[in-house]
Amino acid sequence: MNPIVVDLSHHNSEPDWPTLMGFGTVGVIMKASEGTTYIDPTFFERRIDAQAAGLLVSSYHYLHGGQIEAQMAHYLAVVLPEAGERICIDHEADATLDELVAAVKYIRDCRRDLQVTVYSGHTIKEQLGESRDAYLAENTSLWIAQYSEDAAPTWPQATWPCWSLWQYTDSAPVAGIPEPVDGNRWNGTEESLREWLAPAAPTPAPEPAIATVYVTIQRPAGVEIKVIVEEVEP
């Protein structure tokens, strides 16, 4: 069986999407962007093809240090995520913890309707140590990278009580892709993975009721009446 989730970029060969799905892969996380200008040349076509085959698709942005708001604006402009969509920030050694938090805050300030996941390995472990970052804890989930045959990875538990996705190898044999790729394990059931990768959009608030006010005016003979109605914000 294939890994339940694979992540891909332009470095990987073009997948046979129906085969990928037929051998047990449920979701694909694709590189969309990097820095302030780069767009993965395979992202748009692969997203369409994978979704057409029935796979669940998410995306990630490779975060660099500096120009955080410009990077996140670039990512959102590339992906144009729908309400409820999950997006991932790839946090490597060239960005600080403060810059990661700033990236998440930018996304959350711009689009409260999106789900944000942090991808990282030893970098996030070293930067957080045993400390807890309350903002990351409340606003993100963790996709941890640790290549190991252990039953579970190690991760910054003070910030995330549990990991969501575990990239356990960079050399998983996958039916549907010629060469080995990154393999990921999900910390839950397949049903919960489907909900995580494709969460429902938040229910919009109902439109306020429109009140109708009836007014009776007695007009004396010979008097002209003009009515001016001003709309008042509730």
N, C-alpha and C positions, 0 to 999 in steps of 0.2 A: 504493500500500500504506500501511496505517496504521503509526504508530510501534509497535514491538514491545511497549513498555510505556507506559501512560498513568497519570498520577496524578490523582485526583479528590477533590473535597470537595463540600459543599453549595452552593458557588458555581457548580458545573457543572450543566447540565441532565441530566435522566434519560437514560441511554444506552439504545440498542437493543442489548442484549448480543449476540445472535446475529450481528447485522451487524458489530459491533465485532470479534468473533472471526473472522468470515468474511473480513474484509479484512486479516488478518495480525496483529492484536494478540494477544499471548500472555498478558500479565499486567496486572493493575490494582493499584495501590497506593492505598489509600483513607485519607483522614483519619478517625481514630477519635476522638481526644480532644485537649484542649488545657488547659493549666493543671491545676488540682486538681479541677475540677468539670464542665468543659464536655465534652459528647458531641456529635459531629457527627450531626445528626438524620437523615442519609441512610445512615449507616454500616451498621446492622444489616440493613436490607432490601436494600441494594445488595450487600452481601457474599453474602447468600443467592442473589440473582438472578444475580450474576456467576458464582458457582461452579456454579449449575445450568446455565448456558450452556456450561460447560467451561473458563472462564477461571481462571487461577491468581491468587489474591488475597493481598495482604499489606496491612499497615496502617502508619500513622505517627501519632506524637504530636508536636504543636507544643510545643516546650519553652520555658518562660519562666524568667527568673531567680528564684531563691528557691524554697523548699519542694520541693526536688528529690525527696526520698523520697516525699512525698505525691503529687507529680505522677506518678511512675512507678507507684506503687501504684494510682492512679486508672486509668492506662493499662492495666495488667494486668487490673484488675477489669472494664474495659469490653470488652477484646478476648477475655479468657479463652483465651489461645493454647494450641494443642495442642503436644505435645512435637515439637521440630524446627522449629516455625514461625518464619518470619522476621518481625521487627518492626523498625521504623525510628524514629529520633529526629530530628526536624526541628530543626536547630540554627541559630538566627538570632542577630541582633546583641544581643538583650536577655538573653542568657545567656553567662556566662564559660566559658572552656575548662575550668576546674576544675569548674564545674557540669555541663558535658557529661560529663566523666569520672565524676563522682559519679552521674549518671543511668545510665550504662552499668554501673558497679559495682553499683548497686542491682539492676538487671535480672539481671546475672550471678550475684549472690549469692542472689537469690530463685529464679531459674530457669536453672540451668546448661544446660538442654536447649534453650534458645532461641538463634536466630541473630540477631545485632544489627547493624544498618547505620546509619551516620551520614549524614544528608542535610544538606548545607550548600553555600554558595557562597563569596563573598568573605570571609565571617566566619571560616570555618575557615582560610582561607589567611592572613589577617591575624593570627589568634591563634597559629597554629603557626609561620608563617614558614618558616625552614629547619630548625627544631628537630624532633626526633622524640619523639613521645609513645609510650613503649613499651606502655602499657596499651591505648591505642586500637589500636595496631598489632596487638597479639596477640588482641584481643577483638572487633574490629569490621571491617566492610568499608565502602567509601566509595561513596556516591551523590552525585556532584558536580553542582552547578548552575552552568552557564556558558552564557549564550545567545550562540552563535557559529556561524558557518559554517565554522570551522576543522575540520580532519580529526580533531582530538582536543582535549580541554580541557587546561588547566593545573591542577595539584592539588598538595597537600603530599606530595611523593614520599618525603620522609624518614620519614614515618609510614606511608603506604600506597604500596608499590611500584607498584601499579596501581589504577586506579579500576574499580569494578564496573558502575555505572550512571551515565549522563551525561544529565542534563536539559538538553537543548541548545536548547529553545525553550519559550515559554509560549503559542505561537500555532500549534500544529500542526493542520492540517485533518484531521479524523478521520471516516471513515465510521462512522455509528452514533451520533454526538453532534452536535447542531445547530451549536454554536459551536466555534471552535478551543480546544484545551486544551494542557496541558503534554505535550511529547513527550520520550521518553527512548530512548537507545541503550544497547545491552548490549555489554559488552566480552568477546565470546565467541560461541559457537555457540548456536543455539536450544535444543539439548539441554542445554547447560550452564546456560542461563537457567532452564530448567524445574527443574533440580536445585537451583539457587540460590533460586528462589522457593518451591519446595516440597521442601525437603530432608527426607530420611528421618529419622525420630526415632532417637535413639541406641538401640542395642541394650541392653536392661536386663541387668544382671549376673545370672547364673544363681543360682537359689536354692541355698543350701548343702545339701550332702547330709546326710540324717538318719541318724546312726549308731545301730545297734541293738546293745545290749550284753546278753548273756545271762549271768545269774548263778545259780549253783546253791547253794542253802542247805540244809544238813542240819539238820532240826529234831529235837532230842531229845524223847523222849516227855514230855509234861507241860509243855513250854515253848511259850509263845505268841510268835510272831514278828510284828513290825510293820515294814513297809518304807516308808521315806520317800524319795522321789525329788525332788531339787532340780535345776532346769534351770540350767545354767551357760552364760553367754554365751561364744561361741567367741573 
